[in-house]
Amino acid sequence: MVTEQDKQAILNGALAQVRDGRKCKFIGEVSGVIHVYKFAYFNDADKIEHILDLDRNLERFSGEETRFDIVGLWEDEPEPFNLERALLGEPVMT
């Protein structure tokens, strides 16, 4: 389950991570239905693959785990160390 702090960050525009490891982004609210939040789900090429509605707990179906449930904030993976670029004087993160 997503913390309230992470949920607010996601609803304010931060990227989210779903159960299967992909990223998604909040794109709007839907009124008058159980699934109140609309999210765009991205594939590995950063193209929109799905647009789905989630409930207030950021789940596809209440009480049932699915690959579309949000599990936290998205964190970009750090770029692997590249010796050639470092030797050329490009900045290196230690």
C-alpha positions in Angstrom: 0.0 0.0 0.0 1.2 3.5 -0.9 1.9 5.9 1.9 -0.3 9.0 2.1 2.8 11.2 1.5 3.7 9.2 -1.7 0.0 9.3 -2.8 -0.1 13.1 -2.6 3.1 13.4 -4.5 1.7 11.1 -7.2 -1.5 13.1 -7.4 0.6 16.3 -7.7 2.5 15.0 -10.7 5.3 12.7 -9.5 5.7 9.5 -11.5 4.5 6.3 -9.9 5.7 2.7 -10.0 3.3 -0.1 -10.5 3.5 -3.7 -9.2 5.0 -5.1 -12.4 7.8 -2.5 -12.4 6.6 -0.1 -15.0 5.9 3.6 -14.5 2.7 5.5 -14.7 1.4 9.1 -14.3 -1.8 10.6 -12.9 -3.7 12.3 -15.6 -7.0 13.3 -14.0 -10.0 12.5 -11.9 -13.2 10.8 -12.8 -16.4 11.9 -11.0 -19.3 9.8 -9.8 -17.6 6.4 -10.0 -15.7 4.0 -7.7 -12.5 4.3 -9.7 -11.8 8.0 -9.3 -8.3 8.4 -10.6 -7.1 8.1 -14.2 -3.5 7.0 -14.9 -1.4 6.6 -18.1 0.8 3.5 -18.0 4.1 3.6 -20.0 6.1 0.8 -21.7 9.9 0.5 -21.8 10.0 3.0 -24.7 8.1 5.6 -22.7 5.1 5.4 -24.9 1.6 5.2 -23.3 0.5 1.5 -23.3 -2.7 1.7 -21.2 -5.0 4.3 -19.6 -6.8 2.9 -16.6 -8.9 4.1 -13.7 -7.9 3.3 -10.1 -9.7 3.6 -6.8 -8.8 5.9 -3.9 -6.2 3.4 -2.7 -4.5 3.5 -6.1 -5.6 -0.1 -6.9 -7.3 -1.4 -10.0 -9.6 -3.7 -7.9 -10.1 -3.2 -4.2 -8.8 -6.1 -2.1 -7.2 -7.9 -5.1 -3.6 -7.5 -6.3 -3.1 -6.7 -10.0 -0.1 -5.7 -12.0 -1.7 -2.2 -12.4 -1.7 -1.3 -8.7 0.6 1.5 -7.7 3.2 0.5 -5.1 5.2 3.7 -4.7 7.1 6.6 -6.4 9.1 6.0 -9.5 12.8 6.1 -9.2 15.0 6.4 -12.3 17.8 3.8 -12.3 21.2 5.4 -12.2 23.3 5.3 -15.3 26.0 2.6 -15.1 29.6 3.8 -14.7 31.3 4.4 -18.0 35.1 4.4 -17.8 35.7 5.8 -21.3 33.4 8.8 -20.6 35.1 9.4 -17.2 38.5 9.4 -18.8 37.3 12.0 -21.3 36.6 14.3 -18.3 32.8 13.9 -18.1 31.4 14.2 -14.6 31.2 11.0 -12.5 28.8 10.2 -9.7 30.5 8.5 -6.8 
